[in-house]
């Protein structure tokens, strides 16, 4: 093999290594982002527990749980697109996921029984993840960094008091998609785990 051929092979190998490193870095950034949001959620929960203990010492009344949005009409069938299933670390089915263009729909498995007022859902998934992303995008629109109508939006479909479907539009970037999927998986796993430990 000539020196030129060896140089070409080495360049290809280095390019492949660089691509792998960049992919791993992006995955790790996404994991760090979700861990930071989880930490903020846990910090809030701990602060809330301390506050509730103090409040209960003063009064027998229990603090209320934040009310979720009103019941929305059932949606039409999900549009065709990339379909996958979301499973827990132990292999339990959590949701069916439909990705179509710049929209992702999580159709929660009925066995999970995700209540609309569940704190992992309200405090973490909605406020810490989806609402935070939406707020960031609105600021970007105001600064002219992204065009109007491209900001992240989300919708929750309820069936009675249970979450049936979570729809996220305009996630735009692949790392955001992974972060949203990881956040939904953690929420559903946590709720399923809490239900399994109840007497």
Backbone torsions as a table, in degrees:
resi	resn	phi	psi	omega
1	UNK	NA	132.0	-178.0
2	UNK	-73.0	165.4	178.4
3	UNK	-61.4	-36.1	179.7
4	UNK	-65.3	-41.6	179.7
5	UNK	-65.7	-41.3	178.3
6	UNK	-61.9	-41.6	177.9
7	UNK	-62.7	-39.0	179.4
8	UNK	-65.9	-43.3	179.2
9	UNK	-64.1	-40.9	179.3
10	UNK	-64.6	-39.5	178.6
11	UNK	-63.1	-40.4	178.8
12	UNK	-64.4	-42.5	-179.5
13	UNK	-64.3	-43.2	179.7
14	UNK	-65.7	-38.1	178.7
15	UNK	-64.0	-39.8	178.5
16	UNK	-65.3	-41.2	178.2
17	UNK	-63.7	-42.5	179.8
18	UNK	-62.3	-42.1	179.8
19	UNK	-62.7	-41.0	178.4
20	UNK	-63.1	-44.6	-179.6
21	UNK	-61.0	-44.2	-179.7
22	UNK	-63.9	-39.2	179.0
23	UNK	-64.9	-43.7	179.3
24	UNK	-65.2	-39.9	178.0
25	UNK	-60.3	-42.0	179.9
26	UNK	-65.0	-41.7	178.5
27	UNK	-63.6	-42.0	-179.9
28	UNK	-66.7	-38.4	176.9
29	UNK	-61.1	-40.6	178.9
30	UNK	-64.1	-42.5	178.2
31	UNK	-64.4	-41.1	178.2
32	UNK	-61.9	-41.6	-179.3
33	UNK	-61.8	-44.1	-178.4
34	UNK	-69.7	-35.3	177.4
35	UNK	-66.4	-37.0	177.6
36	UNK	-65.2	-40.1	178.1
37	UNK	-67.4	-38.7	177.1
38	UNK	-63.2	-42.1	178.9
39	UNK	-61.5	-43.7	178.7
40	UNK	-62.0	-39.7	178.7
41	UNK	-63.6	-45.9	179.8
42	UNK	-63.1	-40.8	177.9
43	UNK	-59.4	-43.0	179.1
44	UNK	-64.0	-42.5	179.9
45	UNK	-61.7	-43.9	179.5
46	UNK	-62.8	-42.9	178.1
47	UNK	-63.9	-39.2	179.1
48	UNK	-65.1	-38.6	178.2
49	UNK	-63.2	-42.4	178.6
50	UNK	-62.6	-41.8	-179.8
51	UNK	-65.5	-42.4	-178.4
52	UNK	-65.5	-38.7	178.3
53	UNK	-61.2	-42.2	179.9
54	UNK	-65.9	-41.1	-179.0
55	UNK	-67.2	-39.9	-179.3
56	UNK	-68.4	-28.8	177.6
57	UNK	-67.6	-29.6	-179.1
58	UNK	-87.0	-32.0	-173.6
59	UNK	-145.7	144.4	179.0
60	UNK	-73.7	-14.5	-177.8
61	UNK	-67.9	136.1	177.4
62	UNK	-85.0	147.3	176.9
63	UNK	-68.9	143.0	178.9
64	UNK	-77.2	159.2	175.5
65	UNK	-95.3	142.2	-177.8
66	UNK	-59.3	134.7	-179.5
67	UNK	-78.8	141.1	177.3
68	UNK	-85.4	175.2	179.4
69	UNK	-68.4	166.3	-178.7
70	UNK	-66.3	164.6	179.9
71	UNK	-69.1	133.7	178.6
72	UNK	-102.6	158.9	179.2
73	UNK	-65.3	145.6	178.2
74	UNK	-59.3	141.4	-177.8
75	UNK	-81.6	169.3	172.7
76	UNK	-73.7	173.0	177.9
77	UNK	-59.6	143.8	-179.9
78	UNK	-59.1	143.2	179.5
79	UNK	-69.9	158.4	178.2
80	UNK	-63.9	148.0	-180.0
81	UNK	175.5	-166.6	176.5
82	UNK	-69.1	125.5	-178.5
83	UNK	-117.2	132.4	175.4
84	UNK	-143.8	171.9	176.5
85	UNK	-113.8	147.0	178.3
86	UNK	-104.6	121.6	-178.4
87	UNK	-120.4	155.9	175.6
88	UNK	-76.6	174.7	177.8
89	UNK	-62.4	-25.4	179.8
90	UNK	-92.3	3.2	176.6
91	UNK	94.2	1.8	-179.8
92	UNK	-71.7	135.8	178.4
93	UNK	-70.0	125.9	-179.3
94	UNK	-106.1	-43.7	-176.4
95	UNK	-164.0	157.7	168.4
96	UNK	-94.7	136.2	-176.8
97	UNK	-116.7	126.7	177.6
98	UNK	-118.0	118.3	179.4
99	UNK	-109.9	117.7	-178.5
100	UNK	-132.4	108.5	-178.5
101	UNK	64.3	-119.8	-178.2
102	UNK	-107.6	27.9	-179.7
103	UNK	-126.6	140.0	175.5
104	UNK	-128.8	133.5	-178.5
105	UNK	-122.3	127.6	176.3
106	UNK	-104.7	111.7	177.7
107	UNK	-97.7	103.5	-171.6
108	UNK	-67.1	133.2	177.6
109	UNK	-64.6	132.2	-176.2
110	UNK	-56.9	-28.1	-178.8
111	UNK	-66.2	-22.0	-177.9
112	UNK	-70.9	-37.2	178.9
113	UNK	52.6	67.4	-179.2
114	UNK	-85.2	107.2	179.6
115	UNK	-69.1	146.6	-178.5
116	UNK	-63.9	-27.1	-177.1
117	UNK	-98.0	7.6	179.2
118	UNK	-59.3	131.4	-175.5
119	UNK	-64.2	-38.4	176.0
120	UNK	-60.3	-30.1	179.4
121	UNK	-78.8	-52.8	-175.9
122	UNK	-70.9	-54.4	-172.1
123	UNK	-75.9	-38.7	-176.8
124	UNK	-92.4	-65.1	-172.1
125	UNK	-63.4	-49.3	-177.2
126	UNK	-74.0	-55.4	-171.8
127	UNK	-78.1	-48.1	-173.9
128	UNK	-77.0	-30.0	-175.4
129	UNK	-105.6	-69.5	-171.3
130	UNK	-69.3	-46.3	-179.9
131	UNK	-65.1	-37.5	178.6
132	UNK	-64.1	-43.1	177.6
133	UNK	-63.7	-43.0	179.7
134	UNK	-62.4	-42.1	179.6
135	UNK	-64.3	-41.8	177.9
136	UNK	-61.4	-42.1	-179.5
137	UNK	-66.3	-38.3	178.5
138	UNK	-63.2	-37.3	176.4
139	UNK	-66.0	-37.4	177.3
140	UNK	-65.2	-37.8	177.6
141	UNK	-63.5	-45.1	-179.7
142	UNK	-61.1	-32.6	179.6
143	UNK	-86.5	-1.9	179.8
144	UNK	78.2	16.4	-178.1
145	UNK	-81.9	-29.2	172.7
146	UNK	-134.4	150.1	-178.1
147	UNK	-71.6	151.6	176.7
148	UNK	-56.7	143.6	-178.7
149	UNK	90.9	-6.1	179.4
150	UNK	-105.2	5.2	179.5
151	UNK	-76.8	151.3	-178.3
152	UNK	-65.0	135.4	176.1
153	UNK	-130.3	153.0	176.5
154	UNK	-141.0	157.2	-179.5
155	UNK	-142.9	141.9	177.9
156	UNK	-117.4	129.8	177.5
157	UNK	-104.8	125.2	-177.9
158	UNK	-107.7	150.3	171.6
159	UNK	-124.7	97.4	-170.3
160	UNK	68.2	-125.5	179.0
161	UNK	-97.8	10.8	-175.8
162	UNK	-111.3	143.5	176.7
163	UNK	-79.2	121.7	-179.8
164	UNK	-99.6	-35.1	-174.7
165	UNK	-152.0	143.3	175.3
166	UNK	-122.6	123.5	-176.6
167	UNK	-117.6	128.4	178.6
168	UNK	-124.2	127.1	-179.9
169	UNK	-116.6	151.1	176.3
170	UNK	63.4	43.2	173.9
171	UNK	-71.8	-28.3	169.8
172	UNK	67.4	-48.8	-172.3
173	UNK	-112.1	145.0	-175.1
174	UNK	-62.7	-37.4	-179.5
175	UNK	-65.6	-33.0	178.0
176	UNK	-69.0	-39.3	178.0
177	UNK	-58.8	-45.4	179.2
178	UNK	-64.0	-39.4	179.7
179	UNK	-64.0	-41.7	179.2
180	UNK	-65.5	-45.3	179.0
181	UNK	-59.8	-44.6	179.5
182	UNK	-63.7	-38.7	-179.8
183	UNK	-67.5	-42.2	178.1
184	UNK	-65.0	-43.0	179.3
185	UNK	-59.4	-46.2	-178.9
186	UNK	-62.2	-42.6	-179.5
187	UNK	-61.0	-48.6	-177.7
188	UNK	-67.6	-39.9	176.9
189	UNK	-61.3	-43.6	-178.1
190	UNK	-63.9	-45.7	-179.6
191	UNK	-65.0	-42.2	179.4
192	UNK	-64.3	-39.7	178.8
193	UNK	-65.9	-40.6	178.0
194	UNK	-63.8	-39.7	-179.6
195	UNK	-66.2	-36.9	-177.9
196	UNK	-69.0	-27.1	-177.4
197	UNK	-90.3	-7.1	179.2
198	UNK	-70.6	144.7	-179.9
199	UNK	-71.2	NA	NA
